[in-house]
């Protein structure tokens, strides 16, 4: 199969919308804008070029994770299959460019992001376990009701410590810039 795969870097330009198909398959989409930057030798400055607009469409677990991870204005990197849809409307030729996303992530060259692993139950395992329990051959394992139950304790502790530290990731305990820190002892801080 011939596919046109693309990777685009830009900004989320709309709120991420989420829905499910009639078959219950999650789908999310958003508009993405990417603007070319080039150096103008005449002025000696970087200038904006044309802006390209695409609709990013994500399916299944990517859609579910996308809606809770990406917000309007976020810098993102999107990779997937390029699709151009054309039609006629009121004697005018119309077209829309879409990316059927395989991967979506934050552009870490422009900021930071904190990754949280999504807990996903495999439906076929749950169905098999439920059938075995009904037949009296097995007991259902206790349900995982939170991410904390599915992760090792040291990961939960690290995430909690980061939450307490605040958005910059710096806590009050042992900061480099405090009066007892290394920089203060070297005369460079505090």
C-alpha positions as CSV (number, residue, x, y, z in Angstrom):
1,X,0.0,0.0,0.0
2,X,1.3,3.4,-0.9
3,X,1.0,5.9,1.9
4,X,2.2,9.5,2.2
5,X,3.7,9.8,5.7
6,X,4.4,13.2,7.1
7,X,5.7,14.8,10.3
8,X,4.7,18.3,11.2
9,X,5.7,20.7,13.9
10,X,3.3,23.4,14.9
11,X,0.7,24.6,17.4
12,X,-2.7,23.2,18.4
13,X,-5.1,25.8,17.0
14,X,-8.4,24.6,18.4
15,X,-9.9,22.7,21.3
16,X,-9.4,19.0,21.0
17,X,-12.8,17.4,20.2
18,X,-13.6,13.9,21.3
19,X,-16.4,11.5,20.2
20,X,-17.1,7.8,19.6
21,X,-18.2,6.2,16.4
22,X,-21.5,4.1,16.4
23,X,-19.3,1.1,17.0
24,X,-17.8,2.7,20.1
25,X,-14.4,3.5,18.7
26,X,-12.9,6.7,20.2
27,X,-11.9,9.5,17.8
28,X,-10.4,12.9,18.6
29,X,-9.4,15.7,16.3
30,X,-8.0,19.2,16.4
31,X,-6.8,21.9,14.0
32,X,-3.0,22.5,13.8
33,X,-1.2,25.5,12.4
34,X,2.4,25.4,11.3
35,X,4.2,28.6,10.2
36,X,7.4,28.5,8.2
37,X,10.3,30.6,9.7
38,X,13.1,31.8,7.5
39,X,16.0,34.2,7.8
40,X,15.7,37.4,5.7
41,X,19.3,38.4,4.8
42,X,18.1,41.9,3.8
43,X,16.7,42.8,7.3
44,X,19.0,40.4,9.2
45,X,15.9,39.0,11.1
46,X,13.8,35.9,11.2
47,X,10.5,36.4,9.5
48,X,7.3,34.3,9.3
49,X,6.3,32.7,6.1
50,X,3.0,31.1,5.1
51,X,0.9,29.3,7.7
52,X,-0.3,25.8,6.8
53,X,-3.5,24.5,8.4
54,X,-4.3,20.8,8.9
55,X,-6.8,18.8,10.8
56,X,-5.3,16.1,12.9
57,X,-7.4,13.0,13.5
58,X,-6.5,10.3,16.1
59,X,-8.2,7.0,16.8
60,X,-8.6,4.5,19.7
61,X,-6.1,4.9,22.6
62,X,-4.3,7.8,20.9
63,X,-7.6,9.7,20.8
64,X,-8.3,8.9,24.5
65,X,-4.8,10.0,25.6
66,X,-4.8,13.0,23.3
67,X,-7.9,14.6,24.8
68,X,-6.4,14.5,28.3
69,X,-2.9,15.6,27.3
70,X,-3.1,18.3,24.6
71,X,-4.6,21.8,24.9
72,X,-5.2,24.7,22.5
73,X,-1.9,26.6,22.0
74,X,0.4,23.7,22.9
75,X,3.4,23.2,20.6
76,X,3.2,19.7,19.2
77,X,4.9,17.2,16.8
78,X,2.5,15.1,14.8
79,X,3.4,12.1,12.5
80,X,1.0,10.1,10.4
81,X,-0.7,9.5,7.1
82,X,-1.4,12.6,4.9
83,X,-4.9,12.7,3.4
84,X,-6.3,15.4,1.1
85,X,-10.1,15.4,0.7
86,X,-11.6,17.3,-2.2
87,X,-15.2,18.1,-3.1
88,X,-17.3,20.6,-5.0
89,X,-19.7,22.9,-3.1
90,X,-21.8,25.5,-4.9
91,X,-19.7,25.3,-8.0
92,X,-16.5,25.8,-6.1
93,X,-13.7,23.3,-5.6
94,X,-13.0,22.8,-1.9
95,X,-10.2,20.8,-0.2
96,X,-9.2,19.9,3.4
97,X,-5.8,18.5,4.5
98,X,-5.9,15.9,7.3
99,X,-3.2,13.9,9.1
100,X,-4.4,10.5,10.3
101,X,-2.1,10.6,13.3
102,X,0.0,7.7,14.5
103,X,2.0,9.7,17.0
104,X,1.3,13.0,18.7
105,X,3.6,14.6,21.3
106,X,4.6,17.9,22.8
107,X,7.5,19.8,21.1
108,X,10.1,19.6,23.8
109,X,12.4,22.1,22.1
110,X,9.8,24.8,23.2
111,X,8.9,23.6,26.7
112,X,8.7,20.7,29.1
113,X,6.1,17.9,29.5
114,X,5.5,15.3,32.2
115,X,4.7,11.8,30.9
116,X,2.0,9.7,32.7
117,X,1.6,6.1,31.6
118,X,-2.0,5.3,30.8
119,X,-3.4,2.1,32.4
120,X,-5.2,0.0,29.8
121,X,-7.1,-3.2,30.5
122,X,-7.1,-5.7,27.7
123,X,-10.8,-6.5,27.0
124,X,-10.2,-10.1,25.9
125,X,-8.5,-10.9,29.2
126,X,-11.3,-9.4,31.2
127,X,-13.9,-11.3,29.2
128,X,-12.0,-14.5,29.6
129,X,-11.6,-14.0,33.4
130,X,-15.3,-13.1,33.9
131,X,-16.4,-16.3,32.0
132,X,-14.0,-18.5,34.1
133,X,-15.4,-16.9,37.3
134,X,-19.0,-17.5,36.2
135,X,-18.1,-21.2,35.6
136,X,-16.7,-21.4,39.1
137,X,-13.2,-22.2,37.8
138,X,-11.4,-19.0,38.8
139,X,-11.8,-15.9,40.8
140,X,-11.6,-12.5,39.3
141,X,-8.5,-10.6,40.4
142,X,-9.2,-7.4,42.4
143,X,-10.0,-4.5,40.0
144,X,-7.4,-1.8,39.5
145,X,-9.3,1.4,40.5
146,X,-6.4,3.9,40.3
147,X,-3.1,4.5,38.5
148,X,-1.4,4.3,41.9
149,X,-2.5,0.6,42.3
150,X,-1.0,-0.3,38.9
151,X,2.3,1.4,39.4
152,X,5.3,0.6,41.7
153,X,5.4,2.6,44.9
154,X,8.6,4.5,44.0
155,X,6.9,5.9,40.8
156,X,3.9,7.1,42.8
157,X,6.2,8.7,45.4
158,X,8.2,10.5,42.7
159,X,5.1,11.8,41.0
160,X,3.7,13.0,44.4
161,X,7.1,14.7,45.2
162,X,7.0,16.5,41.9
163,X,3.3,17.6,42.5
164,X,4.3,19.0,45.9
165,X,7.3,20.8,44.3
166,X,5.0,22.8,42.1
167,X,5.0,23.7,38.4
168,X,8.7,24.5,38.1
169,X,9.7,21.2,39.7
170,X,11.7,22.9,42.5
171,X,10.9,22.2,46.1
172,X,11.9,24.2,49.2
173,X,14.0,21.3,50.5
174,X,17.7,21.4,49.4
175,X,17.4,24.1,46.7
176,X,20.7,25.0,45.2
177,X,20.1,28.7,45.9
178,X,19.4,28.4,49.7
179,X,21.8,29.7,52.2
180,X,23.3,26.3,52.9
181,X,23.7,25.3,49.2
182,X,26.9,24.8,47.2
183,X,26.5,28.1,45.3
184,X,26.3,30.1,48.6
185,X,29.5,28.4,49.9
186,X,31.3,29.3,46.7
187,X,30.1,32.9,46.8
188,X,28.0,32.5,43.7
189,X,24.5,32.3,45.2
190,X,22.1,33.0,48.0
